[in-house]
Amino acid sequence: MRPRTLPLGIDVGTARTRVALVECDASGQPHLVAVAARPTGDDAAHAIAQARAELRTRERRCVLALGAPDALLRAATFPAMRRIERARAARFEAQRFIPYPLNEAAVRVERAADERCIIGIARRRAVDARVFAAKRAGLRAVAVDDVAFGLARAFAYADAIVDVGESATLLVVPGDPVPSVRTLTIGGAVLTAAVVASLGVDAATAEQRKRTIGLAGAGEYARDALVEQLASALIDHRANARAEMRAIALAGNGARLAGFAEALERAVAIPVRLGALAAGTSDALPADVVRAASPDWGLAYGLALWEIAA
């Protein structure tokens, strides 16, 4: 029996776009075939098309993602009501959390396993932009998932996931029925700017230094500010959590910053490691390649699992 190809998982980041190709074997076990990445630039559709061409797949279905502030997840408990009434109640609830008019939001509500409901809120123009980019790349979006769910699938062992992106850092704490998500405004661009300010070099030189030797005494105040914000958010969560945190996974290219994991671990007294996809994730790629690339590939891989996790 031939493997079944899942919809492509597409992570459109500020700096880079990753496309993951995953197949399911006869037993339904997913296997990562490959991930292709391209600079996002000014045209996400072009980046998606180039990455898909590298994968040499005929698969046209895809799963995209949005995160805060364009997408939010909330849990709510409603009294017994019809589906249409529940949808109206969800829209009323959504008004409390979005800083833009409700008519600009797409709101979906689904029942959880218990009496609670999951409310998904997304800015329509952000959804449309993602879907249109995929369409221009010759693909058909079957879902626009929340970034938090994708990361939680990829790093299922972690009690918290820190995704350091170019423009922001996302703290995801898996939960039932929805994860807790905190967005921090310090990302890779802020860290690079701190090196520029400290050394008086251009942005390209600062970026190269950051990627090779880390901050190394230049702009460390920005890293320390990020660690302090993360530590504060994690302490707040632990104060109300029922279970102890035992593992924090780092994702995103910014998570590789030299000394960052160690600094965060000292601040929260919880083991902090670069995120790692589960052993045996791929039969097609060397284990050391998958391990090294896991922080960068995690979201795209987690999105590719949407069909079998839904």
Summary of the structure (lengths in Angstrom):
residues: 310
radius of gyration: 19.7
end to end distance: 23.5
largest distance: 62.2
contacts: 1045
relative contact order: 0.16
helix: 41%
strand: 27%
